[in-house]
């Protein structure tokens, strides 16, 4: 039956292949893994099998995520069973196969196949579950609360088939963490109903609890870990305690806790002890001055060393095994150190890309960073966007722009703003302060020397030295300058506003020495601008309004409204054709889902037609850029990097049109590896083998250099794309092309 089933599937595939050419639309270049807040991290002691869980929500929807690795380095997104309602907070695995996750609304899920499938368990509560801890496949505890009249503690002795509610106390607020050394001895920590810290200890598996004394001024206890019955550590968080980040230590099971040191950072949500000597803590401060560090000790806390990494956001999970440290953070960022925290590499699963630029037709730069842009990183391409790689030299930031192949800038936005500048094609970068107390959120350069930076309180700054030094210009407004666009070194426009109104437009013909007011058609808060020439210009705003001028801004007319809160970018190729990107407001009400949208115009911006909608909530589209000819790129959240190239397409042909090309795929269907054998009835020097998904996106290509007759050329495909990411289950098209001859077969991948 199995063989006949495969034969039937194959024959059906052959019969349904038509002769068509699929025109290229917007193509996802990077895997669009979801951008979520990663809330917990769990590794097996082999240092290979790990899981991280998190979630994001918008518009009344929740998107839950599990990331998984089987080699300790490469992570894959694993679609979760209940991704629309379960926000995941905690994860625990006791083997490479058996694990549990917990989250909001009392949700508990279990897996026995490493996370490929999950089954919901009945917790008996609808309160928030924050953490879960198992000591074997049968015995475990789940904790949480966040409000209510008791410290929330659940226990199971049968792998979660049933859970017993052992909640206790009348002065409770939350339980943030739980740790058991064996079936009897365990600790929980968190806040009571006066928001004071608490640590409770049990010696009977959680049936009864005794409160332990936390040193005064320590702050709320967020994480706790015990390598044995007597030695334990805990971390604290507070923006009100000074010094911040007390590290608690006990040598008698918690009967006495001492402050061993401080991280001096506000949030210390996670720690991990691999024994009584080696401990690691992840600490973050998101308020100015922003900072994020890992604190490590190899002598039981007698001394601590701290190491920074180039992200500054909340870190929620950490694991320390041998010399390896993993950290899970917001924006789906998983970091790994192989040298006890001295250096870190990113598994940047799904950053929110801020900006994209092309230095020339081959070299692209893609940057991300926090809203203060003192952190972040850059991805680069040197082959017109076919492949992208992490560039440790180029800094991250709010915006990147290149004016030619050599001269580029990355903006560090904020009240202590500045630009990173390169004049050698990104080989080296130097930082130059803009020197203003105003919030600078944007920049625009027209030449290697001339550029403008702009932001709050009407601030516009000009440089004639390529960003090395800056001088203030008077914009004539105290509102926020959101966008500046120059046609040449002398003539340009600035626009902005505040909130939903008070919009303004300014025009200069002397490089910004003087700015003159122009009258908008509507008092919008403008966000983006584009001028095709000195006459035709477009403005996009909050509330989705598009305004247009055909006389250099002497008069402005309302063109169209796109029904989205933000218009983030407009780019035109000529006086008729162009694109704009927009996205919804992110909130809790229906429709406030943060999705992104792409519109096209063929009428010079008078009318716009919707071309693309992002598939997931909170997929903000932040930047749109023109590459060359009619090729466009757009970037945003959920690791979104998309390309539009009208000059490409995918040819699908029937078997009869393939002439004497032979194509055999074994096995088909497959789950791990399939061998693709190619042959021709006459000699051929070369041919192309490409794999597409059913939407026409190129997944992987194999250039074949051959010289043979009637001999097969085997290619092994492991079900990954060109980045090494495992592709999901589904139908894929194997296409072989030689000269004008094309042969296509379908293959079924089953995970």
C-alpha positions as CSV (number, residue, x, y, z in Angstrom):
1,X,0.0,0.0,0.0
2,X,2.8,2.5,0.8
3,X,4.5,2.0,-2.6
4,X,1.2,2.3,-4.5
5,X,0.4,5.4,-2.5
6,X,3.6,7.1,-3.6
7,X,3.1,6.1,-7.2
8,X,-0.4,7.6,-7.2
9,X,0.8,10.9,-5.7
10,X,3.6,11.1,-8.3
11,X,1.3,10.4,-11.2
12,X,-1.2,13.0,-10.0
13,X,1.6,15.5,-9.7
14,X,2.7,14.9,-13.3
15,X,-0.8,15.2,-14.6
16,X,-1.5,18.6,-13.1
17,X,1.6,20.5,-14.3
18,X,0.5,23.2,-16.8
19,X,2.5,25.2,-19.3
20,X,2.6,28.6,-17.6
21,X,4.9,31.4,-16.5
22,X,4.3,32.8,-13.1
23,X,5.1,36.6,-12.9
24,X,7.1,37.6,-9.9
25,X,5.4,39.6,-7.2
26,X,6.7,40.5,-3.7
27,X,8.9,37.6,-2.7
28,X,10.0,36.9,0.9
29,X,13.8,36.7,0.8
30,X,14.5,35.8,4.4
31,X,12.4,33.3,6.4
32,X,9.7,35.3,8.0
33,X,10.0,33.9,11.5
34,X,7.8,35.7,14.0
35,X,9.1,38.6,16.1
36,X,8.0,37.8,19.7
37,X,9.0,38.3,23.3
38,X,11.1,35.3,24.2
39,X,10.1,34.6,27.8
40,X,12.1,31.4,28.7
41,X,14.8,29.1,27.6
42,X,15.6,25.4,28.4
43,X,18.5,23.2,27.4
44,X,19.4,19.6,27.9
45,X,22.8,19.0,29.6
46,X,24.2,17.8,26.2
47,X,24.2,21.5,25.2
48,X,22.6,20.5,21.9
49,X,18.8,20.2,22.4
50,X,17.2,23.5,23.4
51,X,13.9,25.3,23.3
52,X,12.8,28.9,23.7
53,X,9.2,30.1,24.0
54,X,7.4,33.4,23.6
55,X,4.5,35.3,22.2
56,X,3.2,38.5,20.8
57,X,-0.3,39.9,20.6
58,X,-2.2,42.6,18.7
59,X,-5.8,43.3,17.7
60,X,-7.2,40.8,20.1
61,X,-5.0,38.0,18.7
62,X,-2.1,36.1,20.2
63,X,0.7,34.5,18.3
64,X,2.7,31.9,20.3
65,X,6.1,30.6,19.2
66,X,8.4,27.7,20.0
67,X,12.0,27.9,18.7
68,X,14.1,24.7,18.8
69,X,17.7,23.6,18.2
70,X,19.2,20.2,18.0
71,X,22.8,21.3,17.6
72,X,23.0,24.2,20.1
73,X,23.5,26.7,17.3
74,X,20.9,26.6,14.6
75,X,17.4,27.4,15.6
76,X,14.1,26.6,13.8
77,X,10.7,28.0,14.3
78,X,8.2,25.3,15.3
79,X,4.5,26.2,14.7
80,X,2.6,25.9,17.9
81,X,-0.6,24.0,18.4
82,X,-2.7,26.8,19.8
83,X,-1.0,29.9,18.4
84,X,-4.0,32.2,18.5
85,X,-4.8,32.2,22.2
86,X,-1.9,30.9,24.3
87,X,0.8,33.3,25.3
88,X,3.7,31.1,26.4
89,X,5.8,32.1,29.4
90,X,7.8,29.0,30.6
91,X,9.3,25.9,29.2
92,X,10.9,22.8,30.7
93,X,12.2,19.6,29.0
94,X,13.5,16.6,30.9
95,X,14.8,14.8,27.8
96,X,15.1,15.6,24.1
97,X,11.6,14.4,23.6
98,X,9.5,15.1,26.8
99,X,8.7,18.7,27.7
100,X,6.1,21.2,28.9
101,X,5.2,24.8,28.3
102,X,2.9,27.1,30.3
103,X,1.3,30.4,29.7
104,X,-1.6,32.7,30.2
105,X,-5.2,31.6,31.1
106,X,-3.7,28.6,32.9
107,X,-2.5,26.9,29.7
108,X,-0.3,23.9,30.0
109,X,0.9,21.8,27.0
110,X,3.0,18.7,26.9
111,X,5.0,17.1,24.1
112,X,6.6,13.6,23.8
113,X,8.3,14.2,20.4
114,X,10.5,17.2,21.1
115,X,7.9,19.8,20.2
116,X,6.6,18.5,16.9
117,X,3.2,18.1,18.4
118,X,1.6,19.4,21.7
119,X,-1.4,18.3,23.7
120,X,-3.2,20.6,26.2
121,X,-3.4,19.5,29.8
122,X,-6.0,20.6,32.3
123,X,-4.5,22.9,34.9
124,X,-7.7,23.7,36.8
125,X,-7.0,27.5,36.8
126,X,-7.4,30.4,34.5
127,X,-4.7,32.5,36.1
128,X,-1.3,33.3,34.5
129,X,1.3,30.5,34.7
130,X,4.8,32.0,34.6
131,X,7.2,29.1,35.0
132,X,7.3,25.3,34.9
133,X,9.8,22.9,36.4
134,X,10.0,19.1,36.2
135,X,12.6,16.8,37.8
136,X,11.6,13.7,35.7
137,X,8.9,12.7,33.3
138,X,6.3,12.3,36.1
139,X,6.9,15.0,38.7
140,X,6.7,18.7,38.1
141,X,5.4,22.1,39.3
142,X,3.9,25.1,37.5
143,X,3.7,28.5,39.2
144,X,2.4,32.0,38.5
145,X,-0.4,34.2,39.7
146,X,0.0,38.0,38.9
147,X,-2.9,39.1,41.1
148,X,-5.4,37.0,43.1
149,X,-5.5,36.1,46.7
150,X,-2.9,33.2,46.8
151,X,0.5,32.3,45.6
152,X,-0.3,30.0,42.6
153,X,1.4,26.6,42.7
154,X,0.4,23.5,40.8
155,X,1.9,20.0,41.1
156,X,1.7,16.8,39.1
157,X,3.0,13.4,39.8
158,X,1.9,11.7,36.6
159,X,3.5,13.9,33.9
160,X,0.6,16.4,33.8
161,X,-2.2,14.0,33.3
162,X,-3.7,15.6,36.4
163,X,-2.5,18.7,38.3
164,X,-3.1,19.4,42.0
165,X,-3.6,23.1,43.1
166,X,-1.4,23.7,46.1
167,X,-1.8,27.5,46.1
168,X,-1.5,29.1,49.5
169,X,-1.4,32.4,51.4
170,X,-3.7,35.5,51.6
171,X,-1.1,38.2,50.9
172,X,0.0,37.0,47.4
173,X,0.6,38.7,44.2
174,X,2.9,36.5,42.0
175,X,5.3,33.6,41.8
176,X,8.0,34.5,39.2
177,X,10.1,31.3,39.4
178,X,10.3,27.8,40.8
179,X,13.1,25.4,41.4
180,X,13.2,21.9,43.0
181,X,16.4,19.9,43.7
182,X,14.4,16.7,44.2
183,X,10.8,15.5,44.8
184,X,10.6,17.2,48.2
185,X,12.8,20.3,48.4
186,X,11.9,23.3,46.4
187,X,11.8,27.1,46.4
188,X,9.5,29.8,44.8
189,X,10.0,33.5,44.6
190,X,8.2,36.7,43.5
191,X,6.2,39.5,45.0
192,X,3.5,39.7,47.7
193,X,0.4,41.9,47.6
194,X,2.4,44.9,48.9
195,X,4.9,44.3,46.0
196,X,7.6,43.2,48.6
197,X,9.9,40.4,47.6
198,X,9.3,36.8,48.8
199,X,11.1,33.5,48.8
200,X,9.2,30.4,50.1
201,X,10.7,27.0,50.8
202,X,9.1,23.5,50.9
203,X,10.4,20.2,52.2
204,X,7.4,18.1,51.3
205,X,7.1,18.6,47.6
206,X,4.9,21.8,47.8
207,X,2.2,20.7,50.2
208,X,3.4,23.3,52.8
209,X,5.6,26.4,52.4
210,X,7.8,28.5,54.8
211,X,8.6,32.1,54.0
212,X,12.3,32.9,54.0
213,X,13.7,36.3,54.9
214,X,14.9,38.5,51.9
215,X,17.6,41.1,52.8
216,X,16.1,44.6,53.1
217,X,16.5,46.8,50.0
218,X,17.1,43.8,47.7
219,X,14.2,44.4,45.4
220,X,11.7,41.9,44.0
221,X,13.0,38.3,43.5
222,X,12.6,37.3,39.9
223,X,14.7,34.2,39.5
224,X,16.1,31.4,41.8
225,X,18.3,28.4,41.3
226,X,19.9,25.7,43.5
227,X,22.7,23.4,42.4
228,X,22.2,21.4,45.6
229,X,20.2,21.4,48.8
230,X,22.2,24.1,50.5
231,X,23.7,26.4,48.0
232,X,21.4,28.7,46.0
233,X,21.3,32.0,44.2
234,X,18.5,34.5,43.4
235,X,18.3,37.7,41.4
236,X,16.2,40.8,42.1
237,X,14.7,43.6,39.9
238,X,13.6,47.1,40.8
239,X,13.8,50.6,39.4
240,X,13.5,52.0,42.9
241,X,16.3,50.3,44.8
242,X,19.8,51.7,44.8
243,X,22.1,50.1,44.1
244,X,20.0,48.0,41.7
245,X,20.3,44.4,40.9
246,X,21.1,42.7,44.2
247,X,22.5,39.1,43.8
248,X,21.3,36.9,46.7
249,X,23.2,33.9,48.0
250,X,22.6,31.2,50.6
251,X,24.7,28.3,51.9
252,X,22.0,26.9,54.2
253,X,19.1,26.2,52.0
254,X,17.8,29.7,52.3
255,X,17.5,29.9,56.1
256,X,19.9,32.9,55.6
257,X,20.2,35.0,52.4
258,X,23.0,37.5,51.9
259,X,23.6,40.1,49.2
260,X,26.7,38.8,47.4
261,X,26.9,41.7,44.9
262,X,25.0,43.9,42.5
263,X,24.6,44.1,38.8
264,X,23.7,47.8,39.0
265,X,21.1,47.2,36.3
266,X,17.3,47.3,36.9
267,X,16.0,44.0,35.5
268,X,17.6,40.7,36.4
269,X,15.0,38.2,35.2
270,X,17.0,35.1,34.8
271,X,20.0,33.1,36.2
272,X,21.4,29.6,35.8
273,X,23.8,27.6,38.1
274,X,25.6,24.7,36.5
275,X,27.2,23.9,39.9
276,X,28.2,25.7,43.1
277,X,31.0,27.6,41.3
278,X,29.8,28.6,37.9
279,X,26.7,30.8,37.7
280,X,25.5,33.2,35.0
281,X,23.0,36.1,35.2
282,X,21.4,38.1,32.4
283,X,20.7,41.7,33.4
284,X,19.1,44.6,31.5
285,X,18.4,48.3,31.9
286,X,16.1,49.7,29.2
287,X,15.9,53.3,30.7
288,X,18.7,55.7,29.9
289,X,21.5,54.8,30.0
290,X,20.4,51.6,28.3
291,X,22.6,48.6,28.9
292,X,22.5,44.8,28.9
293,X,25.1,42.4,30.3
294,X,25.8,38.9,31.3
295,X,27.4,38.4,34.7
296,X,29.5,35.3,35.2
297,X,31.3,33.8,38.2
298,X,33.6,30.7,38.3
299,X,34.2,30.8,42.1
300,X,30.8,30.7,43.6
301,X,30.2,34.5,43.4
302,X,33.4,35.6,45.2
303,X,34.0,37.7,42.1
304,X,31.8,38.4,39.1
305,X,32.8,39.6,35.6
306,X,30.4,41.3,33.3
307,X,30.2,41.1,29.5
308,X,28.1,43.2,27.2
309,X,26.5,42.3,23.9
310,X,25.0,44.5,21.2
311,X,21.3,44.3,22.2
312,X,19.6,46.3,24.9
313,X,16.2,44.8,25.6
314,X,14.6,42.5,28.2
315,X,16.4,39.2,28.6
316,X,14.1,36.5,30.0
317,X,16.0,33.2,29.8
318,X,19.5,31.9,30.3
319,X,21.3,28.6,30.3
320,X,24.9,27.8,31.3
321,X,26.5,24.5,30.3
322,X,30.3,24.0,30.4
323,X,31.7,27.1,28.7
324,X,28.5,27.8,26.7
325,X,25.9,30.4,27.6
326,X,22.7,31.0,25.8
327,X,20.4,34.0,26.4
328,X,16.9,34.5,25.2
329,X,15.5,38.1,24.8
330,X,12.7,40.1,23.3
331,X,12.4,40.4,19.5
332,X,13.1,36.7,19.1
333,X,16.8,37.2,19.8
334,X,18.8,34.2,21.0
335,X,22.5,34.7,21.7
336,X,25.2,32.2,22.3
337,X,28.6,32.4,23.9
338,X,31.2,29.6,23.7
339,X,33.7,31.3,26.0
340,X,31.9,31.9,29.2
341,X,30.2,35.1,28.1
342,X,33.3,37.0,26.7
343,X,31.8,37.1,23.2
344,X,28.4,36.4,21.8
345,X,27.0,35.4,18.5
346,X,23.4,36.0,17.4
347,X,20.7,33.7,16.4
348,X,18.8,36.7,15.2
349,X,15.6,34.7,14.5
350,X,13.3,37.6,13.7
351,X,14.5,41.1,14.4
352,X,12.5,44.2,13.6
353,X,14.5,45.6,10.6
354,X,14.6,49.4,10.7
355,X,16.2,50.4,7.4
356,X,17.6,49.0,4.2
357,X,19.8,50.7,1.6
358,X,21.8,49.8,-1.6
359,X,25.3,51.2,-2.1
360,X,25.2,49.8,-5.7
361,X,23.4,47.0,-7.6
362,X,25.3,44.3,-5.6
363,X,25.9,45.7,-2.1
364,X,23.0,46.0,0.4
365,X,22.8,46.9,4.1
366,X,20.0,46.0,6.5
367,X,20.1,47.3,10.1
368,X,18.2,46.9,13.3
369,X,18.5,48.5,16.7
370,X,16.5,49.6,19.7
371,X,14.6,52.9,19.9
372,X,17.7,54.6,21.3
373,X,19.9,52.9,18.7
374,X,22.9,52.4,21.0
375,X,22.7,48.7,20.1
376,X,21.8,46.5,17.1
377,X,23.6,45.0,14.2
378,X,23.7,44.9,10.4
379,X,23.1,42.2,7.7
380,X,24.9,42.7,4.4
381,X,24.6,41.3,0.9
382,X,27.3,41.4,-1.8
383,X,25.4,39.5,-4.5
384,X,22.3,41.7,-5.1
385,X,20.4,40.2,-2.2
386,X,20.7,36.5,-3.1
387,X,22.4,35.9,0.3
388,X,22.7,37.9,3.5
389,X,25.2,37.6,6.3
390,X,25.9,39.2,9.7
391,X,28.4,42.0,9.4
392,X,30.2,42.4,12.8
393,X,31.8,45.7,11.6
394,X,28.8,47.7,10.5
395,X,26.9,49.1,13.4
396,X,23.1,48.8,14.0
397,X,20.8,51.8,14.2
398,X,17.6,53.5,13.3
399,X,18.5,54.2,9.6
400,X,21.2,53.4,7.1
401,X,21.9,55.3,3.8
402,X,24.6,55.0,1.2
403,X,25.1,57.8,-1.4
404,X,27.5,55.7,-3.5
405,X,29.5,52.5,-3.2
406,X,31.9,54.0,-0.7
407,X,30.1,56.6,1.4
408,X,27.5,55.6,3.9
409,X,26.0,56.4,7.3
410,X,24.1,54.7,10.1
411,X,22.0,56.9,12.4
412,X,22.0,56.4,16.2
413,X,18.8,58.1,17.1
414,X,17.9,59.6,20.4
415,X,18.8,62.6,22.6
416,X,22.5,61.7,22.3
417,X,22.3,61.1,18.6
418,X,25.1,60.8,16.1
419,X,26.0,59.1,12.8
420,X,28.4,56.3,12.1
421,X,30.3,57.1,8.9
422,X,32.2,55.1,6.3
423,X,34.1,56.3,3.3
424,X,35.7,52.9,2.4
425,X,32.6,50.8,1.5
426,X,32.0,49.7,5.1
427,X,35.5,48.4,5.8
428,X,35.6,50.9,8.8
429,X,33.2,53.2,10.6
430,X,33.7,56.3,12.8
431,X,31.1,57.8,15.1
432,X,30.4,61.5,15.1
433,X,28.0,63.2,17.5
434,X,25.3,65.5,16.1
435,X,25.5,67.5,19.3
436,X,22.0,68.3,20.3
437,X,19.6,67.6,23.1
438,X,16.7,67.2,20.7
439,X,15.6,63.7,19.7
440,X,17.1,63.0,16.3
441,X,15.2,60.3,14.4
442,X,16.1,60.7,10.8
443,X,18.8,61.7,8.3
444,X,19.1,62.5,4.6
445,X,22.3,62.8,2.5
446,X,22.5,64.1,-1.1
447,X,26.3,63.8,-1.5
448,X,29.3,62.4,0.3
449,X,29.6,65.8,2.1
450,X,26.1,67.3,2.4
451,X,23.4,65.9,4.7
452,X,20.7,66.8,7.2
453,X,19.6,65.2,10.5
454,X,16.2,66.0,12.0
455,X,13.7,65.3,14.8
456,X,11.9,66.8,17.8
457,X,11.3,70.5,18.5
458,X,11.7,71.4,14.9
459,X,15.3,70.3,14.9
460,X,17.2,70.3,11.6
461,X,21.0,70.0,11.5
462,X,23.2,70.3,8.5
463,X,26.6,68.9,7.7
464,X,29.0,69.9,4.9
465,X,31.7,67.5,6.2
466,X,30.0,64.2,5.6
467,X,28.6,64.0,9.1
468,X,31.8,64.9,11.0
469,X,30.4,68.2,12.2
470,X,26.9,69.7,12.3
471,X,25.2,73.1,12.5
472,X,21.7,73.9,13.4
473,X,19.2,75.3,10.9
474,X,15.9,77.1,11.8
475,X,12.9,75.2,10.5
476,X,10.4,77.8,11.8
477,X,8.4,75.2,13.8
478,X,8.6,73.5,17.2
479,X,6.8,70.4,16.0
480,X,8.5,67.1,15.2
481,X,10.3,66.9,11.8
482,X,9.6,63.4,10.6
483,X,10.9,63.5,7.0
484,X,13.3,65.5,4.9
485,X,13.8,65.0,1.1
486,X,16.2,66.9,-1.1
487,X,16.1,67.0,-4.9
488,X,19.7,68.3,-5.0
489,X,22.1,70.1,-2.7
490,X,20.0,73.3,-2.6
491,X,16.3,72.4,-3.0
492,X,14.5,70.3,-0.5
493,X,11.4,69.8,1.7
494,X,10.8,69.0,5.4
495,X,7.5,67.9,6.9
496,X,6.1,66.5,10.1
497,X,3.7,67.4,12.9
498,X,2.5,66.1,16.2
499,X,-0.1,63.4,16.8
500,X,-2.9,63.4,14.3
501,X,-2.7,67.1,13.3
502,X,-0.6,70.3,13.4
503,X,1.0,69.1,10.2
504,X,3.5,71.4,8.5
505,X,5.6,71.5,5.3
506,X,8.8,73.5,4.8
507,X,10.6,74.3,1.5
508,X,14.2,75.5,0.9
509,X,16.1,76.5,-2.2
510,X,19.3,77.4,-0.4
511,X,20.3,74.1,1.2
512,X,18.3,74.8,4.4
513,X,19.8,78.2,5.2
514,X,16.1,79.4,5.1
515,X,13.0,77.3,5.3
516,X,9.7,78.7,4.0
517,X,6.2,77.4,4.9
518,X,4.0,75.6,2.4
519,X,0.3,74.9,3.0
520,X,-0.8,71.3,3.2
521,X,-4.2,70.2,1.9
522,X,-4.9,68.7,5.3
523,X,-3.3,69.2,8.7
524,X,-1.8,65.7,8.8
525,X,1.2,64.5,10.8
526,X,3.5,63.7,7.9
527,X,5.7,60.6,8.2
528,X,7.4,60.2,4.8
529,X,8.1,62.1,1.5
530,X,9.3,61.6,-2.0
531,X,10.0,64.0,-4.9
532,X,10.4,62.7,-8.4
533,X,11.6,66.0,-9.6
534,X,11.3,69.7,-8.6
535,X,7.5,69.6,-9.3
536,X,6.0,66.2,-8.5
537,X,6.1,65.3,-4.8
538,X,4.2,63.0,-2.4
539,X,3.7,63.0,1.3
540,X,2.4,60.1,3.5
541,X,1.0,60.6,7.0
542,X,-0.6,59.2,10.1
543,X,-4.2,58.2,9.4
544,X,-3.2,57.0,5.9
545,X,-3.6,60.2,3.9
546,X,-1.6,60.8,0.8
547,X,-1.0,64.4,-0.4
548,X,0.4,65.3,-3.7
549,X,1.9,68.4,-5.5
550,X,2.7,69.0,-9.1
551,X,4.2,72.5,-8.6
552,X,7.0,72.0,-6.1
553,X,4.7,72.4,-3.1
554,X,3.2,75.8,-4.0
555,X,-0.1,73.9,-3.8
556,X,-0.9,70.5,-2.2
557,X,-3.9,68.3,-2.9
558,X,-5.4,65.3,-1.1
559,X,-4.8,62.3,-3.3
560,X,-6.1,59.2,-1.5
561,X,-6.5,57.6,1.9
562,X,-5.2,54.1,2.5
563,X,-7.1,52.6,5.5
564,X,-4.0,52.1,7.8
565,X,-2.7,54.2,10.6
566,X,0.9,54.8,9.3
567,X,2.3,55.4,5.8
568,X,6.0,54.5,6.4
569,X,7.6,55.0,2.9
570,X,6.9,56.2,-0.6
571,X,9.3,55.6,-3.5
572,X,8.7,56.4,-7.2
573,X,10.6,55.1,-10.3
574,X,9.3,57.8,-12.6
575,X,6.4,60.3,-12.8
576,X,3.8,57.5,-13.0
577,X,5.0,54.4,-11.2
578,X,5.9,53.8,-7.6
579,X,5.1,52.0,-4.3
580,X,4.2,52.8,-0.8
581,X,4.4,50.8,2.5
582,X,2.0,51.2,5.4
583,X,1.0,49.4,8.5
584,X,-1.8,49.3,11.1
585,X,-1.7,50.7,14.6
586,X,-0.8,48.1,17.2
587,X,-3.3,47.8,20.0
588,X,-5.9,45.5,21.7
589,X,-8.9,46.4,19.6
590,X,-10.0,44.6,16.5
591,X,-8.1,45.8,13.5
592,X,-5.2,47.1,15.6
593,X,-3.1,44.2,14.5
594,X,0.1,45.9,13.3
595,X,0.0,44.2,9.8
596,X,1.9,45.7,6.9
597,X,0.6,46.6,3.5
598,X,2.2,47.5,0.1
599,X,0.4,49.7,-2.5
600,X,1.3,50.4,-6.1
601,X,0.6,53.5,-8.2
602,X,0.7,53.8,-12.0
603,X,-0.9,57.3,-12.0
604,X,1.9,59.4,-10.4
605,X,0.4,58.9,-6.9
606,X,-3.1,60.1,-7.6
607,X,-4.5,56.6,-6.9
608,X,-3.1,53.5,-5.1
609,X,-3.9,49.8,-5.4
610,X,-3.3,47.3,-2.6
611,X,-0.8,44.7,-3.8
612,X,0.3,42.8,-0.7
613,X,-0.7,42.2,2.9
614,X,1.6,40.7,5.5
615,X,0.4,37.3,6.8
616,X,0.9,37.8,10.5
617,X,0.0,40.3,13.2
618,X,2.6,43.0,14.2
619,X,4.4,42.7,10.8
620,X,5.2,46.4,10.6
621,X,6.8,47.5,7.3
622,X,9.3,50.1,8.2
623,X,11.3,51.0,5.0
624,X,10.9,50.7,1.2
625,X,13.8,51.3,-1.2
626,X,14.5,51.3,-4.9
627,X,17.3,48.9,-5.9
628,X,17.7,49.3,-9.7
629,X,15.5,49.3,-12.8
630,X,12.1,48.3,-11.5
631,X,13.4,46.2,-8.6
632,X,12.2,47.3,-5.1
633,X,12.9,46.0,-1.6
634,X,10.9,46.4,1.7
635,X,11.8,45.5,5.3
636,X,10.1,45.3,8.6
637,X,9.3,43.1,11.6
638,X,9.0,39.3,11.7
639,X,12.4,39.3,9.9
640,X,10.6,40.7,6.9
641,X,12.8,41.3,3.9
642,X,10.9,41.3,0.6
643,X,11.8,41.9,-3.0
644,X,9.8,42.9,-6.1
645,X,11.4,42.1,-9.5
646,X,9.0,42.2,-12.5
647,X,11.7,40.9,-14.8
648,X,11.8,37.4,-13.3
649,X,9.4,34.5,-13.5
650,X,9.1,30.8,-13.1
651,X,8.5,28.5,-16.0
652,X,6.4,25.4,-15.4
653,X,6.2,22.9,-18.4
654,X,4.5,19.6,-19.0
655,X,6.5,16.5,-19.4
656,X,6.1,16.5,-23.2
657,X,7.7,19.9,-23.4
658,X,10.8,18.7,-21.5
659,X,12.1,16.8,-24.6
660,X,14.6,14.2,-23.5
661,X,15.4,15.6,-20.0
662,X,14.9,12.9,-17.3
663,X,14.1,13.8,-13.7
664,X,13.7,11.2,-11.0
665,X,13.0,12.0,-7.3
666,X,13.5,9.3,-4.7
667,X,12.0,9.0,-2.2
668,X,8.8,11.0,-2.9
669,X,7.3,11.9,-0.5
670,X,10.3,12.4,1.9
671,X,10.9,13.6,5.4
672,X,14.7,14.2,5.7
673,X,16.5,13.6,2.4
674,X,15.6,13.0,-1.2
675,X,17.8,12.3,-4.2
676,X,17.2,14.1,-7.4
677,X,18.6,12.3,-10.5
678,X,18.9,14.3,-13.7
679,X,19.8,13.0,-17.2
680,X,19.6,13.9,-20.9
681,X,19.4,12.0,-24.1
682,X,22.3,14.0,-25.5
683,X,25.4,15.6,-24.1
684,X,25.1,18.9,-22.3
685,X,27.7,21.1,-20.7
686,X,25.5,22.7,-18.1
687,X,22.0,22.9,-16.7
688,X,20.1,24.6,-13.8
689,X,18.2,22.8,-11.0
690,X,16.0,24.9,-8.9
691,X,13.5,24.3,-6.2
692,X,10.4,26.5,-5.7
693,X,7.5,26.5,-3.4
694,X,3.9,26.7,-4.7
695,X,3.8,30.5,-4.5
696,X,6.7,30.8,-6.9
697,X,9.3,31.7,-4.4
698,X,12.8,30.3,-5.1
699,X,13.8,28.0,-2.2
700,X,17.2,26.7,-3.4
701,X,19.2,26.3,-6.5
702,X,21.9,23.8,-7.6
703,X,24.1,24.9,-10.5
704,X,25.1,21.7,-12.4
705,X,28.2,21.5,-14.5
706,X,28.0,18.2,-16.5
707,X,29.2,16.6,-19.7
708,X,27.5,13.2,-20.2
709,X,25.0,11.3,-22.2
710,X,22.2,9.2,-20.7
711,X,23.9,9.4,-17.2
712,X,22.1,10.6,-14.1
713,X,23.5,13.4,-12.0
714,X,22.3,12.9,-8.4
715,X,21.6,15.9,-6.2
716,X,20.6,15.4,-2.5
717,X,18.1,17.9,-1.1
718,X,17.7,18.0,2.7
719,X,14.5,20.1,2.7
720,X,16.2,23.4,3.6
721,X,16.4,26.7,1.7
722,X,19.5,28.6,0.7
723,X,20.0,29.9,4.3
724,X,19.9,26.4,5.8
725,X,16.4,26.8,7.3
726,X,14.2,23.8,7.3
727,X,11.2,24.2,5.1
728,X,7.7,23.3,6.3
729,X,5.7,20.4,5.1
730,X,4.2,20.9,1.6
731,X,4.5,20.5,-2.1
732,X,7.7,21.8,-3.8
733,X,8.6,22.1,-7.5
734,X,11.8,20.6,-8.8
735,X,12.7,22.4,-12.1
736,X,15.6,21.5,-14.4
737,X,16.4,23.8,-17.3
738,X,18.8,23.3,-20.2
739,X,18.8,25.8,-23.0
740,X,15.1,26.2,-23.8
741,X,14.1,22.9,-22.4
742,X,12.5,22.7,-18.9
743,X,11.3,19.7,-16.9
744,X,9.3,20.1,-13.7
745,X,8.3,17.5,-11.1
746,X,6.6,17.9,-7.8
747,X,7.9,16.5,-4.5
748,X,6.0,16.2,-1.2
749,X,7.9,17.1,2.0
750,X,6.4,15.7,5.2
751,X,7.9,16.8,8.5
